[in-house]
Structures are given as C-alpha cells and as structure tokens.
Amino acid sequence: MTDLAQRMRERVSAAMPAARNELATMVAFRSVADPRQFPVDECAGAATWVRDAFAAAGIDNVELIETSDGSLAVLGHTPAPAGAPTILLYSHYDVQPPGNEDLWESPPFTLTERDGRWYGRGAADCKGNIMMHLLALRAVLADGVLPVGVRIVIEGSEEVGGEGLDHLVEERPELFQADLIVIGDSGNAEVGKPTLTTTLRGIANVDVHIETLKGEVHSGMYGGGAPDALAALVRLLGTLRDADGNTVVDGLDTTATWDGVPYPEDRFRDDAGVLDGVSLPTSGTVADAVWARPALTVLGIDAPPVVGSAAAIVPRASARLNLRVPPGIDATTAQDALVAHLEAHVPWGAHLRIEREAVGEPFRAVTDGPGYTALRSALEAAYGREVGTAGQGGSIPLCTALQRAVPTAEIALIGVEEPRCVIHAPNESVDPSEIESLAVAEAVLLSSLAGPAE
C-alpha cells in the first residue's frame, strides 16, 4: 500500500463507526420512488439528508433539483483548481420495494448487523455507495481544500427508470461536465476482489396481452374446442427459448461470446442460488449468457391464481417481458424484433396487443484513458491486488445519456454491490469492508488526479 493509501485507510477506518450510524439513518428512509407504496415524504426526506451530508462534507453549491418525473436530484459542485480535472461522483438514494417483509430476517428499513454484514433495503443498492462517496470526500478534505473539481449527482428515481435525471442531462448538460464520471452503482466480482464494470446491457420491456374468448366458459362443456388464452400465452412464450434454454428472438443475434474475464459456473450457481441438479439454460458460457447475449425474462403473468380458480377456460391473459440487450445491439431495434417475433408466432389467430415501455440503451466503457489508469492504480493500492473487469447484466440508462451529453468524459463503474448483497431481494446486505476499501480507493483517486488535466 502506498503512503497515500495508508493515510486514507487510517482516516476512513476511524470514520466507519459513524458511517454505520449514517447508513442506518439513510436506510430508515423508505425511499421507494412510487407514491402508491410509500409516501413521497420518504424520498424527500432522503434527498434532504443527502444534500445536507454532502454540504457538511465540504461540497459547494449543493442543491435539490426537481426533475421532470417529480423526483429530487441532489447536485453539488466544487470547481476545480486551475489546471486540475473535474470528477463527477454519482449514486442514487431511491430503493427497490422490500417485497414480502415476512421473507426478511430483520426489518428491511432497520440497518441490522449479522455475521459481519449490515442488512437493510438499500444498504448496498445504493445507499452504501453514497456512504462510500461521503467517506472518500471527508478523507481527502482532511488535508484542506479538494485538489480536484468535484461534482455530486445523487438521483431519486433510478429504480423506476431514472427518466427524470436522463431528461435533466439532456436539458442541462453543463451540470454534468467532467473529465471522469464515477458511477457508484456496481460492484466487485466478490468481496475483496476489485472489479471494474465495463459493459452494461440495455433494456427493452413489453407487456403482452392475449384474448381468445368473449368471456369464461365451462372447461367441461367447451374444453378441447374453445381456445384457451393462457395456453396460447404459454405457447407463445415458449417460442422465445430453444431446447437448451437460450433466448431466441427472430432477427436478433443471440450467439455472441464474452471476450473478457470469465464468470466461473460454480461461482455463478452459488451467487444466483441455483438449486442442485438444475442445469443452466445456455449452450454458451455463463459470461456469454449474462454479459454478451440478449436475455428474455418473464417478469410476471396475469392469470387466475391457483387458489380460487374455477373450472373455466381463461379468455384473456397477459405477461410482462423483460429483454436485456447487450452492447452492439440497439435497444429500439431489439424491441422491434421482439414485437415482430411475438406477432409472427401468436398461435391460433389469438388477438394480440403489445404495449411497449421506454427502452434503455446498452453501454460499453472506453477504458484506455488517464482516468481509468488512475482508478486502476487507486483500486490496486486500496485492495493490494490486481483489478479485474466484468460485464453487468443490469441496465443503467444514465450511462448512455452521459456519453451523449459529455462525450469527452471517461465513465467508470464501481461500487459495493458484490453478489452476496442480493440487491433487489429480501435480506439485502453490504459488507462494510467493501464500503471502507472502495472509499479508500476513491480518496486515493481524487488525490492522485490533482495537477494538470490530461
């Protein structure tokens, strides 16, 4: 570890007990960006807390900006000293809904420590990353003024699409001008293994509605002759997988391969919680399937529930389809192909109606610039080991919006969300050692980038 990294480690380590209390305060805000589920005051409270925390940490001009979707974004800017670059630090304070709280071993909005991990909704995704940014800034500012320019962007609707911030980027790109943009919404391959995420899949969702009858009819009197809408839907969905389980969509390349570091199958099975004896639905490698190829997931089906169902033929059924789109494929083109596939394969002349959602484009980072070089060195100094790279199957549409608005900026993805965090699921957690080490790395990065801009 370098002297700089050691100094930053001592400062961050000493601050971790207070950081735990601050993270507990953030987690207590039920900041789900859906007023149907939680009061809007929860998100407003989280945004206000974040604004005040960054202002107290020493960032100038911190303010709340209402975006086009009604969410509040926290933006701050300390200008760069003459000749120094500007670094933008991003994260989000909104969280996924907790889901069935009976599946949580501790209350989802109460930060709880078990076996060395901190549990709570948003502890990793993404309030743990906000804490990482705060710790890094405080460690650097202990030496006085910031040696580089810093912009803070913390949004409040990422988990529901982030359209508000995307629109703000398009309307006011000057608020996002930077030399290096650090997206704190990713994670290491495993605890203690520093990893840069270099690709993201885009997203192209559709809702599918099938109708075959005017209404329900008796399954004994009409079964075998009357077209069953649920059976038609099942048959249609079956055309989106081949015999090996691979996603297949007419007109889309679903055979690409991943040329970066591998994702070992045994680790993937453990990370994903695959049951013993269940095979993986791919004829390629795990990395091919989750980082390089389109992936179709059925997110939900509207049909009669098992309990309470009648002996009747279902006249209509619906499904929500989630298509993840790898870099190299345009998300709108992929959505068009999915719609055309569904229209071509609907069975029995069933009436088909498709609703499209807004698409999010895939992202591929440019990794040969000075910012990436400095970030790799900072991660290696903080972790004491070589940095790896990986793709991510999830989507962050903001990355492509920033690429368009700030084409000269390098964009890098790091964060505390390693696989054991089980983000979006019950019992989300974070390993505090990841918050600490990544804060050290970010502090080293901010300090080492001081001086003339490249």
Secondary structure, DSSP 8 states (H G I E B T S, - for coil): --HHHHHHHHHHHHHHHHHHHHHHHHHHS---S-TTTS-HHHHHHHHHHHHHHHHHHT-SS-EEEE-TTS-EEEEEEE---TT--EEEEEEE--------GGG-SS-TTS-EEETTEEESTTTTTTHHHHHHHHHHHHHHHTTSS-SSEEEEEEES-GGGT-HHHHHHHHH-GGGG--SEEEEES---SBTTB-EEEEEE-EE--EEEEEE-SSS-EEHHHHTTTS--HHHHHHHHHHTTB-TT--B--TTS-------SS---HHHHHHHHT--TT---S-SS-HHIIIIIS-EEEEEEEES--STT--SEE--EEEEEEEEEE-TTS-HHHHHHHHHHHHHHH-GGG-EEEEEE---B--EE----SHHHHHHHHHHHHHHSS--EEEEESS--HHHHHHHHHSTTSEEEEE-S--GGG-TTSTT-EE-HHHHHHHHHHHHHHHHHT-SS--
